[in-house]
Amino acid sequence: MAADRRPYRREAEDKRRQALIEATLALVSEGGARAATVRAIAERAGVTAGLIRHYFQSKDQLVAAAYRQLMTGMIEDSMAVLHYAPKDPHARLAAFVAASLRPPVVDAEAVIRWASFLQETRRSPAMLDIHHQTYLGFRDHLQAMIAALPKQRDEAEARQLAIACNALIDGLWLEGSTLPDTFAKGELVRIAIRSISAMLGVDLHPYLLLSEPPTP
């Protein structure tokens, strides 16, 4: 019987841990990282404050977990399109760029949370490390897709182009999430595809429609 209970207990613990992370993210959206106090997190998650220590050694560790989930979640949402994108490297790059500048990646709540967490990187080495890891994770995906294009480039050039493309995507994501009514539907994607095509010396426009999600 003990073996039968373990998966259920594990699932319940995972749900409680996730509830604490979700509560932290909600509070950060409402009032910044400082609003996510132990007491407020516990109340939002519907648990006792002491239970937080069962899952996290400190509030800082919980905040770091929330930041990691936010950042990795956006990367995963951008990468999800590659499951159905054509094998052509142009189409895969176009799909990745487009997904990075559409909902759910472009999102007002996400940018508020990101900005709040970013302040914490100045005082917390753990938060700065997460920022570093997730930045490199996204940039490395871009670099690999740029390197896969037929045009020959050495590693240093592919890296620099990935940095430039990443900066462009970040800027459009920031403004598109903060001021969504300022841009027409699909305008962020069109700007990015045109600009990245120019930077890379390729034309990604014909491949954008090929990379669209399949209709249900």
C-alpha positions as CSV (number, residue, x, y, z in Angstrom):
1,M,0.0,0.0,0.0
2,A,2.9,2.4,0.8
3,A,4.1,2.1,-2.8
4,D,0.6,2.9,-4.1
5,R,0.5,6.1,-2.0
6,R,3.9,7.5,-3.0
7,P,2.9,8.7,-6.5
8,Y,-0.2,10.3,-5.1
9,R,1.8,12.0,-2.3
10,R,4.4,13.2,-4.9
11,E,1.7,14.6,-7.1
12,A,0.1,16.4,-4.2
13,E,3.5,17.9,-3.1
14,D,4.2,19.0,-6.7
15,K,0.8,20.7,-6.8
16,R,1.4,22.5,-3.5
17,R,4.9,23.6,-4.6
18,Q,3.4,24.8,-7.9
19,A,0.7,26.7,-6.0
20,L,3.3,28.6,-4.1
21,I,5.1,29.5,-7.3
22,E,1.9,30.7,-8.9
23,A,1.0,32.7,-5.8
24,T,4.4,34.4,-6.0
25,L,4.0,35.2,-9.6
26,A,0.5,36.7,-9.0
27,L,1.8,38.9,-6.2
28,V,4.7,40.1,-8.2
29,S,2.3,41.1,-11.0
30,E,0.3,43.1,-8.5
31,G,3.0,44.8,-6.4
32,G,6.5,43.8,-7.5
33,A,8.8,41.4,-5.9
34,R,8.5,43.1,-2.5
35,A,4.8,42.4,-2.4
36,A,5.6,38.7,-2.4
37,T,6.1,38.3,1.4
38,V,6.0,34.9,3.1
39,R,2.7,35.8,4.7
40,A,1.1,37.1,1.5
41,I,2.3,34.1,-0.5
42,A,0.9,31.7,2.1
43,E,-2.5,33.5,2.1
44,R,-2.7,33.5,-1.7
45,A,-1.8,29.8,-1.9
46,G,-4.1,28.9,1.0
47,V,-1.4,27.3,3.2
48,T,0.3,28.2,6.4
49,A,3.5,30.2,6.3
50,G,5.4,27.4,7.9
51,L,4.6,25.1,5.0
52,I,6.6,27.2,2.6
53,R,9.8,26.1,4.4
54,H,8.8,22.5,3.7
55,Y,9.2,23.2,-0.1
56,F,11.8,26.0,-0.1
57,Q,14.6,26.8,2.2
58,S,13.8,30.6,2.0
59,K,11.6,33.1,0.4
60,D,14.5,34.0,-1.9
61,Q,14.6,30.5,-3.1
62,L,10.9,30.6,-3.9
63,V,11.2,33.9,-5.7
64,A,14.1,32.4,-7.7
65,A,12.0,29.4,-8.6
66,A,9.2,31.7,-9.8
67,Y,11.6,33.7,-11.9
68,R,13.1,30.5,-13.5
69,Q,9.6,29.3,-14.3
70,L,8.6,32.6,-15.9
71,M,11.7,32.7,-18.1
72,T,11.9,29.0,-19.1
73,G,8.2,29.0,-19.8
74,M,8.6,31.8,-22.4
75,I,11.5,29.9,-24.0
76,E,9.4,26.7,-24.1
77,D,6.5,28.6,-25.7
78,S,8.8,30.0,-28.4
79,M,10.3,26.5,-29.0
80,A,6.9,24.7,-29.1
81,V,6.4,25.7,-32.8
82,L,9.4,23.7,-33.8
83,H,7.4,20.5,-33.2
84,Y,5.4,21.1,-36.3
85,A,7.5,23.6,-38.3
86,P,9.0,22.3,-41.6
87,K,12.5,21.0,-41.5
88,D,13.8,23.8,-43.7
89,P,16.1,25.9,-41.5
90,H,14.6,29.2,-42.9
91,A,11.1,28.1,-41.9
92,R,12.2,26.9,-38.5
93,L,13.9,30.3,-37.8
94,A,10.9,32.2,-39.1
95,A,8.6,30.1,-36.9
96,F,10.8,30.6,-33.8
97,V,11.0,34.4,-34.3
98,A,7.2,34.7,-34.9
99,A,6.3,32.6,-31.8
100,S,8.6,34.8,-29.7
101,L,6.5,37.9,-30.7
102,R,3.0,36.5,-30.3
103,P,0.9,35.5,-27.3
104,P,1.4,33.8,-25.0
105,V,5.0,35.0,-25.1
106,V,4.0,38.6,-25.7
107,D,2.0,39.3,-22.6
108,A,1.5,42.3,-20.3
109,E,1.7,40.3,-17.1
110,A,4.9,38.6,-18.2
111,V,6.7,41.9,-18.8
112,I,5.6,43.2,-15.4
113,R,6.9,40.1,-13.7
114,W,10.1,40.2,-15.7
115,A,10.8,43.8,-14.8
116,S,10.1,43.2,-11.1
117,F,12.4,40.2,-11.0
118,L,15.1,41.9,-13.0
119,Q,15.6,44.4,-10.1
120,E,16.3,41.4,-7.8
121,T,19.3,40.4,-10.0
122,R,21.2,43.4,-8.5
123,R,21.2,42.0,-5.0
124,S,20.8,38.2,-5.6
125,P,23.5,36.1,-7.2
126,A,21.0,33.3,-7.7
127,M,18.6,35.6,-9.6
128,L,21.5,36.9,-11.7
129,D,22.5,33.3,-12.5
130,I,19.0,32.5,-13.6
131,H,18.9,35.6,-15.8
132,H,22.3,34.5,-17.3
133,Q,21.2,30.9,-17.9
134,T,17.9,31.8,-19.5
135,Y,19.4,34.5,-21.7
136,L,22.0,32.1,-23.0
137,G,19.4,29.4,-23.5
138,F,17.3,31.6,-25.8
139,R,20.4,33.0,-27.6
140,D,21.9,29.6,-28.1
141,H,18.7,28.4,-29.8
142,L,18.9,31.4,-32.1
143,Q,22.6,30.8,-32.8
144,A,22.0,27.1,-33.6
145,M,19.2,28.0,-36.1
146,I,21.3,30.7,-37.7
147,A,24.2,28.3,-38.0
148,A,21.9,25.8,-39.7
149,L,21.1,28.2,-42.6
150,P,22.9,27.4,-45.9
151,K,25.0,30.6,-45.8
152,Q,28.4,29.7,-44.4
153,R,29.3,31.4,-41.1
154,D,31.9,30.7,-38.5
155,E,30.9,30.3,-34.9
156,A,32.0,33.8,-33.9
157,E,29.8,35.4,-36.6
158,A,26.8,33.2,-35.8
159,R,27.1,34.1,-32.1
160,Q,27.2,37.9,-32.9
161,L,24.3,37.6,-35.2
162,A,22.4,35.7,-32.5
163,I,23.1,38.4,-30.0
164,A,21.8,41.1,-32.4
165,C,18.7,39.1,-33.3
166,N,18.0,38.4,-29.6
167,A,18.3,42.1,-28.8
168,L,15.8,42.9,-31.6
169,I,13.3,40.3,-30.4
170,D,13.7,41.5,-26.8
171,G,13.0,45.1,-27.7
172,L,9.9,44.3,-29.7
173,W,8.7,41.9,-27.0
174,L,9.1,44.5,-24.3
175,E,7.2,47.2,-26.3
176,G,4.6,44.8,-27.6
177,S,3.8,43.5,-24.2
178,T,3.8,46.9,-22.5
179,L,1.9,48.8,-25.3
180,P,-0.1,46.2,-27.1
181,D,-2.6,48.6,-28.6
182,T,0.2,50.5,-30.3
183,F,0.9,47.8,-32.8
184,A,-1.3,46.3,-35.5
185,K,-2.0,42.6,-35.5
186,G,1.1,40.8,-36.7
187,E,3.1,44.0,-36.9
188,L,5.8,42.9,-34.4
189,V,6.4,39.7,-36.3
190,R,6.6,41.5,-39.7
191,I,9.1,44.0,-38.3
192,A,11.2,41.2,-36.8
193,I,11.2,39.1,-39.9
194,R,12.1,42.0,-42.1
195,S,14.9,43.2,-39.8
196,I,16.4,39.7,-39.1
197,S,16.3,38.9,-42.9
198,A,18.3,42.1,-43.5
199,M,20.8,41.2,-40.7
200,L,21.3,37.7,-41.9
201,G,21.3,38.4,-45.6
202,V,18.4,36.0,-46.3
203,D,14.7,36.4,-47.0
204,L,12.6,34.8,-44.4
205,H,9.3,36.2,-45.6
206,P,8.4,33.3,-48.0
207,Y,8.9,30.9,-45.1
208,L,6.7,32.6,-42.5
209,L,3.4,31.2,-43.9
210,L,5.0,27.7,-44.0
211,S,5.7,28.0,-40.3
212,E,2.2,29.0,-39.2
213,P,0.5,26.7,-36.6
214,P,-1.8,24.1,-38.1
215,T,-5.5,25.0,-37.9
216,P,-7.6,22.8,-35.7
